[in-house]
Amino acid sequence: MNANEVIANRAAEILGHKRGDKFVHPNDHVNRSQSSNDTFPTVMHIAAATEINSRLIPKLSSYILPYKQS
C-alpha cells in the first residue's frame, strides 16, 4: 500500500465511508495522476514537519526553559 492509498482510505473514513470502498480514489482524487516521485517526498516533508512540531520543539523547549529561568 502506498501513501496515496493510505490518504484515500483515511479521507473515505472521514467522509463516513468504509476503508477500501474507493470512494476517494488514490490516483484520481489524491494525487491527481502525479508520479509517486513527486508525491512521496511531499509526504515525507509533511511527516517530518508534524513530528518536529509535535515532539522535537516541545522537548527542546523543556530543555531550554530551565536555562532561561536561571
N, C-alpha and C positions, 0 to 999 in steps of 0.2 A: 504494500500500500504506500503510495507516495503522499507528499504533503497536500497536494490538491484534493486527493480523496478524503483525507482526514478533515480538511477545512470544509469540503462539501457535506460530509456526514454531520459535522457539528452544526453547520448552518441549517441543514434539514431538521435536526433535533430542536434547534432554537425556534424554527418556524412551526414546530408541532408535528413533524412527520417522523417516521421511523428511520433509524440509521440504515443505510443501504437502499432506500427507496429510489434513489437517483432523482429526487425532487429537485435538488440542486446538483447539476451535473458538474463533475470535476473539470472537464475540459471546456465545456461550453460556457458555464457560468463563473467558475472560479478563476481560471487563468486566461480565459478568452483566447484559447488556442496558442498561447505563447509556449515557447520551448521551456523545458524544465531547467535548461541552462540559465534562463532569465529568472525563473521563479524561485529556485532553490536558494540562491544567495540572499534573496529578499526575505525568505522565511527565516534563514539563519540570522540575519540582521535584526529582525523583529524579536526572535527568541533571545538573542544576546541583549538587546535593549531592555526587554522585560525582566530578565534575570539581574541585570545591572541595577535597574530601578527598584526591584523588589527585595534583592538580597545584598548586593555589594554596597550600595550607597548607605542603607541603614546600618550595616555592620561597620563601615568606615566612620560613620557619624558617631557611633558608640565608642570608638577608639579615640576619636579626636576630641570629643566633648570634655573628658577629664583634663586635657591639656589646656583647653580654653578657660576652664574654671580656676586653674592654678595661678 
